[in-house]
């Protein structure tokens, strides 16, 4: 969940939904609560680990992740946990980084992602290491086709993906 940016969007799009975000970083959740707490209503933030989600089986009608899965230590286990807490028939949507396929776009993307972002964002925030981690984690994340296979292996049906941003972002969907 991080600081809750996607939670606030979900709440705005589906006002009657109970929107719940999970993160193991208390400091990230604190920042999210300060910024979005009143907007989230009855939902909000829950401390937890993606590898052992603190919810009963078949709890959620929908699950979304946004730039999250590349940060978990055991991706197959996290995908199984998401499947476990989703209700039968529900849909999961996963927004994640991808590596552009075009050599020209990939070169420009690599320069931007590895050089420009860490330097500029690091300078502005004072946390250069955090922005150096971003491209490193993206480099090691499975390609969209591989993530579809991991979703299938975790029990998800009909995994699909669509590339956006010249192939730099993938939206995966799957059903329980």
C-alpha positions as CSV (number, residue, x, y, z in Angstrom):
1,X,0.0,0.0,0.0
2,X,2.8,2.4,0.7
3,X,1.4,5.8,1.4
4,X,-2.0,5.0,0.1
5,X,-2.2,6.8,-3.2
6,X,-4.0,4.0,-4.9
7,X,-6.3,3.6,-1.9
8,X,-7.5,7.1,-2.2
9,X,-8.1,6.6,-6.0
10,X,-10.1,3.4,-5.3
11,X,-12.2,5.2,-2.6
12,X,-13.0,8.0,-5.0
13,X,-13.9,5.7,-7.8
14,X,-16.0,3.3,-5.6
15,X,-17.3,5.4,-2.7
16,X,-19.3,2.7,-1.0
17,X,-16.5,0.2,-1.1
18,X,-14.5,-0.8,2.0
19,X,-11.0,-0.1,0.9
20,X,-8.1,-1.7,2.8
21,X,-4.4,-1.4,2.2
22,X,-1.7,-3.6,3.7
23,X,1.9,-2.6,4.3
24,X,4.6,-3.8,6.6
25,X,6.2,-0.3,6.8
26,X,4.7,1.6,9.7
27,X,6.3,4.8,8.6
28,X,4.8,4.6,5.1
29,X,1.4,3.9,6.6
30,X,1.7,6.8,9.0
31,X,2.4,9.1,6.1
32,X,-0.6,7.7,4.3
33,X,-2.9,8.1,7.3
34,X,-1.7,11.8,7.7
35,X,-2.4,12.5,4.1
36,X,-5.5,10.3,3.3
37,X,-6.9,9.1,6.6
38,X,-10.1,11.2,6.5
39,X,-10.8,10.3,2.9
40,X,-10.6,6.5,3.5
41,X,-13.5,6.3,5.9
42,X,-14.1,2.9,7.5
43,X,-11.3,1.3,5.5
44,X,-7.7,2.3,5.8
45,X,-4.3,0.8,6.6
46,X,-3.5,-2.6,8.1
47,X,0.0,-3.6,9.1
48,X,0.9,-6.9,7.6
49,X,3.2,-8.9,5.4
50,X,2.2,-9.8,1.8
51,X,3.6,-13.3,2.5
52,X,1.1,-13.9,5.4
53,X,-1.8,-11.6,4.9
54,X,-3.8,-10.9,8.1
55,X,-7.2,-11.8,6.6
56,X,-9.5,-14.8,6.4
57,X,-9.8,-16.9,3.3
58,X,-12.2,-15.5,0.6
59,X,-12.4,-12.0,2.1
60,X,-12.1,-9.6,-0.8
61,X,-14.3,-8.9,-3.9
62,X,-11.3,-7.3,-5.7
63,X,-7.6,-6.9,-5.2
64,X,-5.3,-4.3,-6.7
65,X,-1.6,-3.8,-6.4
66,X,0.4,-0.9,-7.7
67,X,4.1,-1.1,-8.0
68,X,4.1,-3.4,-5.0
69,X,5.0,-7.0,-6.2
70,X,8.5,-6.2,-7.2
71,X,9.2,-5.4,-3.5
72,X,8.1,-8.7,-2.0
73,X,10.7,-11.3,-1.0
74,X,8.9,-14.3,-2.3
75,X,6.7,-13.4,-5.3
76,X,5.1,-16.9,-5.8
77,X,4.0,-16.9,-2.1
78,X,2.6,-13.4,-2.3
79,X,0.6,-14.3,-5.3
80,X,-0.8,-17.4,-3.5
81,X,-1.7,-15.2,-0.5
82,X,-3.6,-12.8,-2.8
83,X,-5.4,-15.7,-4.3
84,X,-6.3,-17.1,-0.8
85,X,-7.9,-13.8,0.5
86,X,-9.9,-13.2,-2.7
87,X,-13.4,-14.4,-3.0
88,X,-14.2,-17.0,-5.8
89,X,-15.0,-15.2,-9.0
90,X,-13.2,-12.0,-8.0
91,X,-10.6,-10.2,-10.2
92,X,-7.1,-9.1,-9.3
93,X,-5.3,-6.2,-11.0
94,X,-1.6,-5.7,-10.7
95,X,0.1,-2.6,-12.0
96,X,3.9,-3.1,-12.3
97,X,7.0,-2.0,-14.0
98,X,8.2,-3.7,-17.2
99,X,11.1,-3.5,-19.6
100,X,10.3,-2.0,-22.9
101,X,10.8,-4.4,-25.9
102,X,11.9,-1.9,-28.5
103,X,15.7,-1.5,-28.3
104,X,15.5,2.3,-28.9
105,X,12.8,2.8,-26.2
106,X,14.6,0.4,-23.8
107,X,17.8,2.5,-24.2
108,X,16.0,5.8,-23.5
109,X,14.0,4.2,-20.6
110,X,17.2,2.7,-19.1
111,X,18.9,6.1,-19.3
112,X,15.9,7.9,-17.7
113,X,15.3,5.2,-15.1
114,X,18.9,4.5,-14.1
115,X,20.5,8.0,-14.5
116,X,17.9,10.8,-14.5
117,X,15.4,9.6,-11.9
118,X,17.9,8.6,-9.1
119,X,19.8,11.9,-9.5
120,X,17.0,14.3,-9.8
121,X,14.6,12.6,-7.4
122,X,17.5,11.8,-5.0
123,X,18.6,15.5,-5.1
124,X,15.0,16.8,-4.5
125,X,14.2,14.3,-1.7
126,X,17.6,13.9,-0.1
127,X,17.2,10.1,-0.4
128,X,19.2,9.1,-3.5
129,X,19.5,5.5,-2.3
130,X,15.8,5.0,-2.4
131,X,15.7,6.1,-6.0
132,X,18.7,3.9,-6.9
133,X,16.7,0.9,-5.6
134,X,13.8,1.6,-8.0
135,X,15.6,0.6,-11.2
136,X,17.4,-2.3,-9.5
137,X,14.1,-3.8,-8.3
138,X,12.6,-3.3,-11.8
139,X,15.5,-5.1,-13.5
140,X,15.0,-8.2,-11.4
141,X,11.2,-8.3,-11.7
142,X,9.8,-11.0,-14.0
143,X,8.8,-10.1,-17.6
144,X,5.0,-9.8,-18.1
145,X,4.8,-13.3,-19.7
146,X,6.7,-14.8,-16.7
147,X,4.4,-13.1,-14.3
148,X,1.4,-14.6,-16.1
149,X,3.0,-18.0,-15.5
150,X,3.5,-17.3,-11.8
151,X,-0.1,-16.2,-11.5
152,X,-1.3,-19.4,-13.1
153,X,1.0,-21.5,-10.8
154,X,-0.5,-19.6,-7.8
155,X,-4.0,-20.7,-8.8
156,X,-5.2,-17.7,-10.8
157,X,-7.3,-18.2,-13.9
158,X,-7.0,-16.3,-17.2
159,X,-3.9,-14.2,-16.4
160,X,-3.5,-11.5,-19.0
161,X,-1.5,-8.3,-19.3
162,X,-1.4,-5.1,-21.3
163,X,1.6,-2.9,-21.8
164,X,1.4,0.9,-21.3
165,X,3.9,3.7,-21.4
166,X,5.8,2.4,-24.4
167,X,6.1,-1.0,-22.7
168,X,7.5,0.4,-19.4
169,X,4.4,-0.5,-17.4
170,X,2.3,-3.7,-17.4
171,X,-1.2,-4.1,-16.1
172,X,-1.9,-7.8,-15.3
173,X,-5.4,-9.1,-14.6
174,X,-6.4,-12.5,-13.4
175,X,-9.5,-14.2,-11.8
176,X,-10.0,-16.5,-8.9
